[in-house]
Structure formats: C-alpha cells, structure tokens
Amino acid sequence: MVEVYIDGASAGDPGASGAGIFIKNNGQTEAFSIPLGIMSNHEAEFHALIKSLEICLERGYSIVSVRSDSLAVVGAVEKEHARNDKYKKLLANALKLASEIELFFIKWIPSKQNKQADQLARQAIHLN
C-alpha cells in the first residue's frame, strides 16, 4: 500500500497557493511542491488531492491511502458531497480519479502528523 500525505496552503485567502505531496512506497519516498496560482486554502487542499491522485495513477499504484489534515476535503470525499458550489467540480474530479485506483482510502490526520506535506505546500507558495 502506498501512503500519500497531502496538504494545501495559501498566503492569503485567496492568495498564492501551493500543494505539498509526500509519498511513501515500500521504504521509498517522493516529495512534491506544486505551485497552484491564486486560490483559497480549501481550493488548494482539493487541488493537492487531485494532483496526488494524478501522480499515483501515472505511477500505476493500485492501493492508495491518502492522509490529509483537511476536514473539509476528507469529509467531502467520504460523503461524496461538497456543500459549497465552488468545490463541487473539484470534488467530482477527485472522485473520478479515485475511482480509477483499485483500492482508495482517505483518512483525516492531525496537522502534527502531516508536517512533511505542510512544509512542501509552503515551499510551493514561493514557486508561484
């Protein structure tokens, strides 16, 4: 199973944003800092999920466990529903990608367990 830690960050709301993705796979790790342009923090969180799923699909991972400290993203994925219209399209995209993975799990974790992804997301802000 591949463990994927994700985080989105924004310098302002909206503001320059970035996605941080940290992947653990059989003792190997990969780290990604992806600049996202100008958006809200919640949008950045959804984009971090989407980008992480795209990476997992590109690599052919079949069992993926995503961990995020965003209650909004985890809750939306688990319920397959976003209240805010702004996030509905992002959620639909994420659910479509997740459905292409044989076994997909998502789990909320406290921020203190997501430090690597948080640091990568903050680095990505400066890459805009």
N, CA, C and O atoms as a Tinker XYZ file with bonds, in Angstrom:
   512  protein
     1  N      0.839000   -1.189000    0.000000    73     2
     2  CA     0.000000    0.000000    0.000000    64     1     3
     3  C      0.876000    1.241000    0.000000    63     2     4     5
     4  O      1.883000    1.311000    0.703000    81     3
     5  N      0.471000    2.219000   -0.804000    73     3     6
     6  CA     1.169000    3.492000   -0.894000    64     5     7
     7  C      0.492000    4.472000    0.056000    63     6     8     9
     8  O     -0.730000    4.621000    0.028000    81     7
     9  N      1.278000    5.139000    0.896000    73     7    10
    10  CA     0.761000    6.171000    1.792000    64     9    11
    11  C      1.066000    7.525000    1.178000    63    10    12    13
    12  O      2.211000    7.819000    0.834000    81    11
    13  N      0.033000    8.349000    1.043000    73    11    14
    14  CA     0.173000    9.655000    0.418000    64    13    15
    15  C     -0.304000   10.721000    1.405000    63    14    16    17
    16  O     -1.465000   10.730000    1.813000    81    15
    17  N      0.599000   11.607000    1.777000    73    15    18
    18  CA     0.279000   12.714000    2.676000    64    17    19
    19  C      0.140000   13.977000    1.831000    63    18    20    21
    20  O      1.033000   14.310000    1.053000    81    19
    21  N     -0.981000   14.676000    1.987000    73    19    22
    22  CA    -1.227000   15.857000    1.158000    64    21    23
    23  C     -1.550000   17.066000    2.030000    63    22    24    25
    24  O     -2.069000   16.940000    3.139000    81    23
    25  N     -1.225000   18.242000    1.491000    73    23    26
    26  CA    -1.613000   19.480000    2.145000    64    25    27
    27  C     -1.663000   20.583000    1.105000    63    26    28    29
    28  O     -0.901000   20.579000    0.137000    81    27
    29  N     -2.558000   21.516000    1.314000    73    27    30
    30  CA    -2.641000   22.717000    0.507000    64    29    31
    31  C     -2.418000   23.900000    1.413000    63    30    32    33
    32  O     -2.778000   23.872000    2.589000    81    31
    33  N     -1.820000   24.949000    0.860000    73    31    34
    34  CA    -1.550000   26.148000    1.658000    64    33    35
    35  C     -1.739000   27.383000    0.784000    63    34    36    37
    36  O     -1.497000   27.353000   -0.423000    81    35
    37  N     -2.173000   28.467000    1.417000    73    35    38
    38  CA    -2.344000   29.743000    0.723000    64    37    39
    39  C     -1.771000   30.862000    1.570000    63    38    40    41
    40  O     -1.890000   30.861000    2.795000    81    39
    41  N     -1.148000   31.814000    0.898000    73    39    42
    42  CA    -0.660000   33.028000    1.559000    64    41    43
    43  C     -1.712000   34.103000    1.319000    63    42    44    45
    44  O     -1.548000   34.965000    0.456000    81    43
    45  N     -2.781000   34.043000    2.085000    73    43    46
    46  CA    -3.924000   34.925000    1.894000    64    45    47
    47  C     -5.129000   34.068000    1.546000    63    46    48    49
    48  O     -5.000000   32.869000    1.296000    81    47
    49  N     -6.293000   34.685000    1.532000    73    47    50
    50  CA    -7.493000   33.894000    1.229000    64    49    51
    51  C     -8.461000   34.706000    0.380000    63    50    52    53
    52  O     -9.377000   35.312000    0.937000    81    51
    53  N     -8.304000   34.749000   -0.942000    73    51    54
    54  CA    -7.352000   33.942000   -1.710000    64    53    55
    55  C     -5.950000   34.558000   -1.716000    63    54    56    57
    56  O     -5.744000   35.709000   -1.330000    81    55
    57  N     -5.014000   33.752000   -2.163000    73    55    58
    58  CA    -3.631000   34.193000   -2.266000    64    57    59
    59  C     -2.809000   33.168000   -3.011000    63    58    60    61
    60  O     -3.326000   32.146000   -3.461000    81    59
    61  N     -1.527000   33.446000   -3.137000    73    59    62
    62  CA    -0.618000   32.496000   -3.777000    64    61    63
    63  C     -0.709000   31.174000   -3.019000    63    62    64    65
    64  O     -0.646000   31.141000   -1.790000    81    63
    65  N     -0.858000   30.093000   -3.771000    73    63    66
    66  CA    -1.129000   28.796000   -3.144000    64    65    67
    67  C     -0.209000   27.711000   -3.667000    63    66    68    69
    68  O      0.396000   27.832000   -4.732000    81    67
    69  N     -0.120000   26.636000   -2.876000    73    67    70
    70  CA     0.701000   25.510000   -3.271000    64    69    71
    71  C      0.174000   24.215000   -2.695000    63    70    72    73
    72  O     -0.551000   24.195000   -1.700000    81    71
    73  N      0.562000   23.133000   -3.354000    73    71    74
    74  CA     0.217000   21.792000   -2.887000    64    73    75
    75  C      1.494000   21.078000   -2.480000    63    74    76    77
    76  O      2.519000   21.158000   -3.157000    81    75
    77  N      1.404000   20.377000   -1.355000    73    75    78
    78  CA     2.506000   19.543000   -0.889000    64    77    79
    79  C      2.058000   18.100000   -0.881000    63    78    80    81
    80  O      1.000000   17.767000   -0.345000    81    79
    81  N      2.866000   17.247000   -1.476000    73    79    82
    82  CA     2.539000   15.820000   -1.565000    64    81    83
    83  C      3.770000   15.023000   -1.162000    63    82    84    85
    84  O      4.854000   15.202000   -1.717000    81    83
    85  N      3.585000   14.144000   -0.188000    73    83    86
    86  CA     4.675000   13.292000    0.298000    64    85    87
    87  C      4.199000   11.852000    0.190000    63    86    88    89
    88  O      3.198000   11.473000    0.797000    81    87
    89  N      4.927000   11.047000   -0.591000    73    87    90
    90  CA     4.508000    9.669000   -0.870000    64    89    91
    91  C      5.512000    8.690000   -0.280000    63    90    92    93
    92  O      6.720000    8.814000   -0.479000    81    91
    93  N      4.979000    7.705000    0.457000    73    91    94
    94  CA     5.788000    6.602000    0.992000    64    93    95
    95  C      5.362000    5.328000    0.277000    63    94    96    97
    96  O      4.180000    4.985000    0.253000    81    95
    97  N      6.335000    4.630000   -0.304000    73    95    98
    98  CA     6.040000    3.397000   -1.032000    64    97    99
    99  C      7.174000    2.404000   -0.829000    63    98   100   101
   100  O      8.263000    2.575000   -1.378000    81    99
   101  N      6.919000    1.377000   -0.047000    73    99   102
   102  CA     7.911000    0.321000    0.191000    64   101   103
   103  C      9.279000    0.869000    0.592000    63   102   104   105
   104  O     10.300000    0.473000    0.031000    81   103
   105  N      9.293000    1.768000    1.551000    73   103   106
   106  CA    10.555000    2.313000    2.044000    64   105   107
   107  C     11.103000    3.459000    1.209000    63   106   108   109
   108  O     12.040000    4.135000    1.635000    81   107
   109  N     10.545000    3.691000    0.041000    73   107   110
   110  CA    10.965000    4.801000   -0.821000    64   109   111
   111  C     10.046000    5.986000   -0.551000    63   110   112   113
   112  O      8.873000    5.810000   -0.223000    81   111
   113  N     10.586000    7.192000   -0.692000    73   111   114
   114  CA     9.748000    8.381000   -0.533000    64   113   115
   115  C      9.922000    9.307000   -1.735000    63   114   116   117
   116  O     10.971000    9.341000   -2.379000    81   115
   117  N      8.863000   10.050000   -2.009000    73   115   118
   118  CA     8.901000   11.083000   -3.038000    64   117   119
   119  C      8.233000   12.320000   -2.456000    63   118   120   121
   120  O      7.287000   12.216000   -1.675000    81   119
   121  N      8.727000   13.486000   -2.839000    73   119   122
   122  CA     8.175000   14.739000   -2.333000    64   121   123
   123  C      7.914000   15.685000   -3.497000    63   122   124   125
   124  O      8.725000   15.798000   -4.416000    81   123
   125  N      6.772000   16.360000   -3.443000    73   123   126
   126  CA     6.377000   17.283000   -4.498000    64   125   127
   127  C      5.906000   18.595000   -3.887000    63   126   128   129
   128  O      5.109000   18.603000   -2.949000    81   127
   129  N      6.405000   19.705000   -4.427000    73   127   130
   130  CA     5.926000   21.047000   -4.114000    64   129   131
   131  C      5.386000   21.624000   -5.412000    63   130   132   133
   132  O      6.149000   21.900000   -6.338000    81   131
   133  N      4.069000   21.807000   -5.482000    73   131   134
   134  CA     3.433000   22.198000   -6.734000    64   133   135
   135  C      2.756000   23.560000   -6.559000    63   134   136   137
   136  O      1.799000   23.682000   -5.795000    81   135
   137  N      3.256000   24.598000   -7.274000    73   135   138
   138  CA     2.600000   25.905000   -7.206000    64   137   139
   139  C      1.234000   25.832000   -7.885000    63   138   140   141
   140  O      1.083000   25.178000   -8.916000    81   139
   141  N      0.246000   26.503000   -7.304000    73   139   142
   142  CA    -1.130000   26.411000   -7.816000    64   141   143
   143  C     -1.700000   27.739000   -8.295000    63   142   144   145
   144  O     -2.822000   27.771000   -8.800000    81   143
   145  N     -0.967000   28.824000   -8.152000    73   143   146
   146  CA    -1.520000   30.123000   -8.526000    64   145   147
   147  C     -2.318000   30.725000   -7.381000    63   146   148   149
   148  O     -2.069000   30.423000   -6.214000    81   147
   149  N     -3.272000   31.575000   -7.718000    73   147   150
   150  CA    -4.065000   32.278000   -6.710000    64   149   151
   151  C     -5.368000   31.525000   -6.464000    63   150   152   153
   152  O     -6.146000   31.293000   -7.389000    81   151
   153  N     -5.596000   31.146000   -5.205000    73   151   154
   154  CA    -6.839000   30.471000   -4.816000    64   153   155
   155  C     -6.962000   30.466000   -3.307000    63   154   156   157
   156  O     -6.054000   30.893000   -2.593000    81   155
   157  N     -8.102000   29.976000   -2.826000    73   155   158
   158  CA    -8.323000   29.881000   -1.381000    64   157   159
   159  C     -7.602000   28.655000   -0.819000    63   158   160   161
   160  O     -7.173000   27.777000   -1.568000    81   159
   161  N     -7.477000   28.608000    0.491000    73   159   162
   162  CA    -6.833000   27.469000    1.142000    64   161   163
   163  C     -7.594000   26.173000    0.875000    63   162   164   165
   164  O     -6.983000   25.143000    0.589000    81   163
   165  N     -8.940000   26.218000    0.966000    73   163   166
   166  CA    -9.724000   24.996000    0.716000    64   165   167
   167  C     -9.552000   24.517000   -0.719000    63   166   168   169
   168  O     -9.448000   23.314000   -0.960000    81   167
   169  N     -9.520000   25.445000   -1.679000    73   167   170
   170  CA    -9.280000   25.051000   -3.068000    64   169   171
   171  C     -7.906000   24.381000   -3.195000    63   170   172   173
   172  O     -7.764000   23.375000   -3.891000    81   171
   173  N     -6.906000   24.938000   -2.526000    73   171   174
   174  CA    -5.560000   24.360000   -2.573000    64   173   175
   175  C     -5.559000   22.944000   -2.000000    63   174   176   177
   176  O     -4.856000   22.069000   -2.506000    81   175
   177  N     -6.340000   22.718000   -0.950000    73   175   178
   178  CA    -6.437000   21.370000   -0.365000    64   177   179
   179  C     -7.020000   20.380000   -1.381000    63   178   180   181
   180  O     -6.513000   19.267000   -1.523000    81   179
   181  N     -8.074000   20.780000   -2.079000    73   179   182
   182  CA    -8.667000   19.904000   -3.093000    64   181   183
   183  C     -7.686000   19.659000   -4.239000    63   182   184   185
   184  O     -7.567000   18.537000   -4.731000    81   183
   185  N     -6.985000   20.713000   -4.661000    73   183   186
   186  CA    -6.000000   20.545000   -5.739000    64   185   187
   187  C     -4.864000   19.622000   -5.319000    63   186   188   189
   188  O     -4.346000   18.864000   -6.139000    81   187
   189  N     -4.474000   19.678000   -4.056000    73   187   190
   190  CA    -3.429000   18.765000   -3.558000    64   189   191
   191  C     -3.900000   17.314000   -3.698000    63   190   192   193
   192  O     -3.126000   16.447000   -4.103000    81   191
   193  N     -5.156000   17.051000   -3.367000    73   191   194
   194  CA    -5.704000   15.700000   -3.525000    64   193   195
   195  C     -5.702000   15.291000   -4.989000    63   194   196   197
   196  O     -5.265000   14.191000   -5.327000    81   195
   197  N     -6.183000   16.162000   -5.852000    73   195   198
   198  CA    -6.249000   15.850000   -7.287000    64   197   199
   199  C     -4.858000   15.569000   -7.841000    63   198   200   201
   200  O     -4.656000   14.573000   -8.535000    81   199
   201  N     -3.903000   16.437000   -7.541000    73   199   202
   202  CA    -2.530000   16.243000   -8.034000    64   201   203
   203  C     -1.943000   14.934000   -7.507000    63   202   204   205
   204  O     -1.256000   14.222000   -8.239000    81   203
   205  N     -2.213000   14.617000   -6.241000    73   203   206
   206  CA    -1.663000   13.376000   -5.675000    64   205   207
   207  C     -2.247000   12.155000   -6.382000    63   206   208   209
   208  O     -1.533000   11.187000   -6.643000    81   207
   209  N     -3.538000   12.198000   -6.691000    73   207   210
   210  CA    -4.169000   11.072000   -7.385000    64   209   211
   211  C     -3.626000   10.941000   -8.806000    63   210   212   213
   212  O     -3.421000    9.828000   -9.292000    81   211
   213  N     -3.394000   12.064000   -9.469000    73   211   214
   214  CA    -2.801000   12.023000  -10.814000    64   213   215
   215  C     -1.420000   11.373000  -10.772000    63   214   216   217
   216  O     -1.088000   10.558000  -11.633000    81   215
   217  N     -0.621000   11.730000   -9.776000    73   215   218
   218  CA     0.717000   11.148000   -9.626000    64   217   219
   219  C      0.608000    9.637000   -9.385000    63   218   220   221
   220  O      1.336000    8.857000   -9.998000    81   219
   221  N     -0.296000    9.230000   -8.500000    73   219   222
   222  CA    -0.462000    7.801000   -8.195000    64   221   223
   223  C     -0.897000    7.019000   -9.432000    63   222   224   225
   224  O     -0.419000    5.909000   -9.666000    81   223
   225  N     -1.795000    7.592000  -10.217000    73   223   226
   226  CA    -2.245000    6.921000  -11.445000    64   225   227
   227  C     -1.111000    6.833000  -12.470000    63   226   228   229
   228  O     -0.949000    5.804000  -13.125000    81   227
   229  N     -0.327000    7.904000  -12.611000    73   227   230
   230  CA     0.819000    7.895000  -13.527000    64   229   231
   231  C      1.804000    6.783000  -13.168000    63   230   232   233
   232  O      2.411000    6.173000  -14.049000    81   231
   233  N      1.956000    6.526000  -11.874000    73   231   234
   234  CA     2.907000    5.519000  -11.411000    64   233   235
   235  C      2.293000    4.120000  -11.338000    63   234   236   237
   236  O      2.994000    3.150000  -11.050000    81   235
   237  N      1.017000    4.014000  -11.592000    73   235   238
   238  CA     0.357000    2.716000  -11.606000    64   237   239
   239  C      0.103000    2.126000  -10.230000    63   238   240   241
   240  O     -0.010000    0.907000  -10.097000    81   239
   241  N      0.011000    2.963000   -9.203000    73   239   242
   242  CA    -0.259000    2.458000   -7.860000    64   241   243
   243  C     -1.702000    1.956000   -7.788000    63   242   244   245
   244  O     -2.626000    2.638000   -8.230000    81   243
   245  N     -1.887000    0.769000   -7.231000    73   243   246
   246  CA    -3.229000    0.178000   -7.197000    64   245   247
   247  C     -3.892000    0.248000   -5.821000    63   246   248   249
   248  O     -5.115000    0.153000   -5.722000    81   247
   249  N     -3.103000    0.412000   -4.765000    73   247   250
   250  CA    -3.656000    0.541000   -3.415000    64   249   251
   251  C     -3.076000    1.813000   -2.815000    63   250   252   253
   252  O     -1.877000    1.902000   -2.553000    81   251
   253  N     -3.949000    2.797000   -2.602000    73   251   254
   254  CA    -3.504000    4.121000   -2.188000    64   253   255
   255  C     -4.281000    4.568000   -0.958000    63   254   256   257
   256  O     -5.512000    4.540000   -0.940000    81   255
   257  N     -3.548000    4.978000    0.065000    73   255   258
   258  CA    -4.145000    5.539000    1.268000    64   257   259
   259  C     -3.689000    6.986000    1.399000    63   258   260   261
   260  O     -2.519000    7.259000    1.664000    81   259
   261  N     -4.631000    7.912000    1.208000    73   259   262
   262  CA    -4.336000    9.338000    1.305000    64   261   263
   263  C     -4.617000    9.802000    2.722000    63   262   264   265
   264  O     -5.622000    9.425000    3.324000    81   263
   265  N     -3.720000   10.623000    3.246000    73   263   266
   266  CA    -3.888000   11.203000    4.579000    64   265   267
   267  C     -3.855000   12.724000    4.436000    63   266   268   269
   268  O     -2.955000   13.277000    3.805000    81   267
   269  N     -4.838000   13.387000    5.025000    73   267   270
   270  CA    -4.943000   14.839000    4.937000    64   269   271
   271  C     -5.391000   15.399000    6.277000    63   270   272   273
   272  O     -6.135000   14.756000    7.018000    81   271
   273  N     -4.925000   16.614000    6.578000    73   271   274
   274  CA    -5.391000   17.274000    7.798000    64   273   275
   275  C     -6.559000   18.223000    7.506000    63   274   276   277
   276  O     -6.945000   19.017000    8.363000    81   275
   277  N     -7.115000   18.138000    6.302000    73   275   278
   278  CA    -8.260000   18.962000    5.921000    64   277   279
   279  C     -9.560000   18.204000    6.169000    63   278   280   281
   280  O     -9.895000   17.269000    5.441000    81   279
   281  N    -10.282000   18.616000    7.197000    73   279   282
   282  CA   -11.591000   18.005000    7.466000    64   281   283
   283  C    -12.550000   18.228000    6.298000    63   282   284   285
   284  O    -13.371000   17.364000    5.990000    81   283
   285  N    -12.444000   19.388000    5.651000    73   283   286
   286  CA   -13.338000   19.703000    4.525000    64   285   287
   287  C    -13.140000   18.716000    3.380000    63   286   288   289
   288  O    -14.116000   18.206000    2.831000    81   287
   289  N    -11.901000   18.440000    3.016000    73   287   290
   290  CA   -11.623000   17.530000    1.903000    64   289   291
   291  C    -11.969000   16.098000    2.272000    63   290   292   293
   292  O    -12.652000   15.413000    1.511000    81   291
   293  N    -11.517000   15.642000    3.410000    73   291   294
   294  CA   -11.783000   14.258000    3.820000    64   293   295
   295  C    -13.293000   14.029000    3.945000    63   294   296   297
   296  O    -13.817000   13.021000    3.471000    81   295
   297  N    -13.976000   14.959000    4.578000    73   295   298
   298  CA   -15.426000   14.832000    4.737000    64   297   299
   299  C    -16.153000   14.825000    3.408000    63   298   300   301
   300  O    -17.072000   14.031000    3.212000    81   299
   301  N    -15.756000   15.701000    2.485000    73   299   302
   302  CA   -16.385000   15.763000    1.167000    64   301   303
   303  C    -16.184000   14.461000    0.395000    63   302   304   305
   304  O    -17.114000   13.968000   -0.243000    81   303
   305  N    -14.977000   13.904000    0.449000    73   303   306
   306  CA   -14.695000   12.654000   -0.259000    64   305   307
   307  C    -15.483000   11.508000    0.365000    63   306   308   309
   308  O    -16.081000   10.705000   -0.351000    81   307
   309  N    -15.486000   11.429000    1.678000    73   307   310
   310  CA   -16.203000   10.340000    2.347000    64   309   311
   311  C    -17.704000   10.395000    2.064000    63   310   312   313
   312  O    -18.339000    9.359000    1.869000    81   311
   313  N    -18.269000   11.600000    2.041000    73   311   314
   314  CA   -19.707000   11.761000    1.803000    64   313   315
   315  C    -20.048000   11.874000    0.319000    63   314   316   317
   316  O    -21.214000   11.834000   -0.074000    81   315
   317  N    -18.986000   12.018000   -0.505000    73   315   318
   318  CA   -19.154000   12.252000   -1.946000    64   317   319
   319  C    -20.061000   13.448000   -2.193000    63   318   320   321
   320  O    -20.904000   13.442000   -3.090000    81   319
   321  N    -19.864000   14.477000   -1.368000    73   319   322
   322  CA   -20.685000   15.682000   -1.477000    64   321   323
   323  C    -19.928000   16.882000   -0.924000    63   322   324   325
   324  O    -19.292000   16.808000    0.128000    81   323
   325  N    -20.011000   17.986000   -1.653000    73   323   326
   326  CA   -19.472000   19.260000   -1.179000    64   325   327
   327  C    -20.621000   20.249000   -1.108000    63   326   328   329
   328  O    -21.384000   20.390000   -2.064000    81   327
   329  N    -20.747000   20.926000    0.006000    73   327   330
   330  CA   -21.824000   21.904000    0.174000    64   329   331
   331  C    -21.614000   23.130000   -0.702000    63   330   332   333
   332  O    -22.554000   23.646000   -1.308000    81   331
   333  N    -20.387000   23.581000   -0.760000    73   331   334
   334  CA   -20.057000   24.800000   -1.485000    64   333   335
   335  C    -19.927000   24.509000   -2.981000    63   334   336   337
   336  O    -19.169000   23.625000   -3.381000    81   335
   337  N    -20.660000   25.247000   -3.798000    73   335   338
   338  CA   -20.611000   25.045000   -5.252000    64   337   339
   339  C    -19.196000   25.179000   -5.807000    63   338   340   341
   340  O    -18.844000   24.534000   -6.795000    81   339
   341  N    -18.396000   26.012000   -5.172000    73   339   342
   342  CA   -17.018000   26.251000   -5.603000    64   341   343
   343  C    -16.196000   24.957000   -5.596000    63   342   344   345
   344  O    -15.266000   24.804000   -6.388000    81   343
   345  N    -16.540000   24.041000   -4.709000    73   343   346
   346  CA   -15.745000   22.822000   -4.553000    64   345   347
   347  C    -16.355000   21.601000   -5.240000    63   346   348   349
   348  O    -15.703000   20.561000   -5.331000    81   347
   349  N    -17.586000   21.708000   -5.721000    73   347   350
   350  CA   -18.262000   20.545000   -6.307000    64   349   351
   351  C    -17.520000   19.989000   -7.518000    63   350   352   353
   352  O    -17.390000   18.773000   -7.659000    81   351
   353  N    -17.037000   20.863000   -8.387000    73   351   354
   354  CA   -16.314000   20.414000   -9.582000    64   353   355
   355  C    -14.978000   19.771000   -9.196000    63   354   356   357
   356  O    -14.571000   18.767000   -9.780000    81   355
   357  N    -14.304000   20.363000   -8.206000    73   355   358
   358  CA   -13.040000   19.801000   -7.734000    64   357   359
   359  C    -13.267000   18.421000   -7.115000    63   358   360   361
   360  O    -12.498000   17.491000   -7.355000    81   359
   361  N    -14.323000   18.299000   -6.323000    73   359   362
   362  CA   -14.639000   17.010000   -5.706000    64   361   363
   363  C    -14.971000   15.973000   -6.776000    63   362   364   365
   364  O    -14.504000   14.836000   -6.700000    81   363
   365  N    -15.765000   16.350000   -7.764000    73   363   366
   366  CA   -16.115000   15.412000   -8.837000    64   365   367
   367  C    -14.862000   14.916000   -9.550000    63   366   368   369
   368  O    -14.756000   13.732000   -9.869000    81   367
   369  N    -13.919000   15.812000   -9.799000    73   367   370
   370  CA   -12.663000   15.435000  -10.438000    64   369   371
   371  C    -11.880000   14.462000   -9.555000    63   370   372   373
   372  O    -11.361000   13.456000  -10.038000    81   371
   373  N    -11.798000   14.769000   -8.265000    73   371   374
   374  CA   -11.073000   13.899000   -7.335000    64   373   375
   375  C    -11.725000   12.524000   -7.246000    63   374   376   377
   376  O    -11.026000   11.510000   -7.242000    81   375
   377  N    -13.050000   12.474000   -7.176000    73   375   378
   378  CA   -13.747000   11.188000   -7.082000    64   377   379
   379  C    -13.560000   10.356000   -8.349000    63   378   380   381
   380  O    -13.423000    9.135000   -8.281000    81   379
   381  N    -13.554000   11.019000   -9.500000    73   379   382
   382  CA   -13.322000   10.302000  -10.762000    64   381   383
   383  C    -11.933000    9.664000  -10.764000    63   382   384   385
   384  O    -11.781000    8.495000  -11.117000    81   383
   385  N    -10.926000   10.437000  -10.368000    73   383   386
   386  CA    -9.558000    9.910000  -10.316000    64   385   387
   387  C     -9.456000    8.771000   -9.299000    63   386   388   389
   388  O     -8.842000    7.741000   -9.578000    81   387
   389  N    -10.054000    8.957000   -8.126000    73   387   390
   390  CA   -10.001000    7.927000   -7.081000    64   389   391
   391  C    -10.650000    6.632000   -7.555000    63   390   392   393
   392  O    -10.209000    5.544000   -7.185000    81   391
   393  N    -11.693000    6.743000   -8.371000    73   391   394
   394  CA   -12.386000    5.547000   -8.858000    64   393   395
   395  C    -11.524000    4.728000   -9.817000    63   394   396   397
   396  O    -11.799000    3.551000  -10.053000    81   395
   397  N    -10.490000    5.345000  -10.365000    73   395   398
   398  CA    -9.581000    4.656000  -11.286000    64   397   399
   399  C     -8.496000    3.873000  -10.542000    63   398   400   401
   400  O     -7.728000    3.132000  -11.156000    81   399
   401  N     -8.438000    4.038000   -9.228000    73   399   402
   402  CA    -7.478000    3.310000   -8.401000    64   401   403
   403  C     -8.197000    2.097000   -7.819000    63   402   404   405
   404  O     -9.317000    2.211000   -7.323000    81   403
   405  N     -7.550000    0.942000   -7.883000    73   403   406
   406  CA    -8.189000   -0.303000   -7.443000    64   405   407
   407  C     -8.746000   -0.213000   -6.027000    63   406   408   409
   408  O     -9.919000   -0.505000   -5.797000    81   407
   409  N     -7.903000    0.192000   -5.077000    73   407   410
   410  CA    -8.335000    0.397000   -3.690000    64   409   411
   411  C     -7.871000    1.777000   -3.246000    63   410   412   413
   412  O     -6.672000    2.053000   -3.212000    81   411
   413  N     -8.815000    2.637000   -2.909000    73   411   414
   414  CA    -8.519000    4.004000   -2.493000    64   413   415
   415  C     -9.105000    4.242000   -1.112000    63   414   416   417
   416  O    -10.268000    3.934000   -0.855000    81   415
   417  N     -8.285000    4.792000   -0.230000    73   415   418
   418  CA    -8.712000    5.145000    1.117000    64   417   419
   419  C     -8.328000    6.595000    1.371000    63   418   420   421
   420  O     -7.333000    7.084000    0.836000    81   419
   421  N     -9.111000    7.274000    2.180000    73   419   422
   422  CA    -8.729000    8.617000    2.623000    64   421   423
   423  C     -8.981000    8.692000    4.118000    63   422   424   425
   424  O     -9.971000    8.168000    4.628000    81   423
   425  N     -8.068000    9.350000    4.804000    73   423   426
   426  CA    -8.139000    9.399000    6.262000    64   425   427
   427  C     -7.720000   10.781000    6.731000    63   426   428   429
   428  O     -6.756000   11.356000    6.225000    81   427
   429  N     -8.459000   11.315000    7.712000    73   427   430
   430  CA    -8.057000   12.562000    8.334000    64   429   431
   431  C     -6.980000   12.273000    9.370000    63   430   432   433
   432  O     -7.062000   11.302000   10.123000    81   431
   433  N     -5.969000   13.135000    9.393000    73   431   434
   434  CA    -4.909000   13.040000   10.407000    64   433   435
   435  C     -4.692000   14.433000   11.006000    63   434   436   437
   436  O     -4.964000   15.437000   10.349000    81   435
   437  N     -4.211000   14.497000   12.237000    73   435   438
   438  CA    -3.897000   15.806000   12.830000    64   437   439
   439  C     -2.727000   16.473000   12.093000    63   438   440   441
   440  O     -1.876000   15.802000   11.509000    81   439
   441  N     -2.709000   17.785000   12.138000    73   439   442
   442  CA    -1.652000   18.556000   11.454000    64   441   443
   443  C     -0.254000   18.116000   11.863000    63   442   444   445
   444  O      0.663000   18.111000   11.042000    81   443
   445  N     -0.087000   17.743000   13.139000    73   443   446
   446  CA     1.257000   17.355000   13.605000    64   445   447
   447  C      1.760000   16.084000   12.928000    63   446   448   449
   448  O      2.963000   15.823000   12.935000    81   447
   449  N      0.868000   15.292000   12.347000    73   447   450
   450  CA     1.283000   14.089000   11.610000    64   449   451
   451  C      1.463000   14.369000   10.115000    63   450   452   453
   452  O      1.770000   13.463000    9.341000    81   451
   453  N      1.270000   15.626000    9.719000    73   451   454
   454  CA     1.320000   15.974000    8.300000    64   453   455
   455  C      2.362000   17.056000    8.016000    63   454   456   457
   456  O      2.213000   17.843000    7.081000    81   455
   457  N      3.400000   17.085000    8.819000    73   455   458
   458  CA     4.388000   18.160000    8.733000    64   457   459
   459  C      5.139000   18.187000    7.401000    63   458   460   461
   460  O      5.419000   19.262000    6.870000    81   459
   461  N      5.468000   17.003000    6.856000    73   459   462
   462  CA     6.219000   16.994000    5.595000    64   461   463
   463  C      5.406000   17.601000    4.455000    63   462   464   465
   464  O      5.922000   18.417000    3.690000    81   463
   465  N      4.142000   17.207000    4.338000    73   463   466
   466  CA     3.289000   17.747000    3.278000    64   465   467
   467  C      3.057000   19.243000    3.482000    63   466   468   469
   468  O      3.024000   20.009000    2.518000    81   467
   469  N      2.898000   19.651000    4.734000    73   467   470
   470  CA     2.703000   21.068000    5.036000    64   469   471
   471  C      3.919000   21.879000    4.603000    63   470   472   473
   472  O      3.775000   22.929000    3.977000    81   471
   473  N      5.091000   21.408000    4.926000    73   471   474
   474  CA     6.321000   22.105000    4.547000    64   473   475
   475  C      6.449000   22.194000    3.025000    63   474   476   477
   476  O      6.850000   23.231000    2.496000    81   475
   477  N      6.111000   21.119000    2.327000    73   475   478
   478  CA     6.178000   21.108000    0.859000    64   477   479
   479  C      5.168000   22.089000    0.256000    63   478   480   481
   480  O      5.468000   22.768000   -0.726000    81   479
   481  N      3.969000   22.161000    0.850000    73   479   482
   482  CA     2.952000   23.099000    0.357000    64   481   483
   483  C      3.410000   24.544000    0.551000    63   482   484   485
   484  O      3.218000   25.389000   -0.324000    81   483
   485  N      4.012000   24.817000    1.696000    73   483   486
   486  CA     4.500000   26.177000    1.962000    64   485   487
   487  C      5.641000   26.547000    1.018000    63   486   488   489
   488  O      5.744000   27.699000    0.594000    81   487
   489  N      6.497000   25.585000    0.687000    73   487   490
   490  CA     7.566000   25.833000   -0.278000    64   489   491
   491  C      6.976000   26.143000   -1.653000    63   490   492   493
   492  O      7.492000   26.992000   -2.380000    81   491
   493  N      5.894000   25.451000   -2.004000    73   491   494
   494  CA     5.277000   25.625000   -3.317000    64   493   495
   495  C      4.707000   27.036000   -3.486000    63   494   496   497
   496  O      4.692000   27.567000   -4.596000    81   495
   497  N      4.238000   27.643000   -2.395000    73   495   498
   498  CA     3.716000   29.018000   -2.471000    64   497   499
   499  C      4.765000   29.941000   -3.085000    63   498   500   501
   500  O      4.444000   30.801000   -3.905000    81   499
   501  N      6.008000   29.756000   -2.685000    73   499   502
   502  CA     7.091000   30.624000   -3.145000    64   501   503
   503  C      7.534000   30.317000   -4.573000    63   502   504   505
   504  O      8.329000   31.063000   -5.145000    81   503
   505  N      7.033000   29.236000   -5.150000    73   503   506
   506  CA     7.375000   28.877000   -6.524000    64   505   507
   507  C      6.418000   29.511000   -7.533000    63   506   508   509
   508  O      6.640000   29.425000   -8.741000    81   507
   509  N      5.352000   30.149000   -7.035000    73   507   510
   510  CA     4.394000   30.819000   -7.940000    64   509   511
   511  C      5.052000   31.964000   -8.673000    63   510   512
   512  O      4.404000   32.639000   -9.473000    81   511
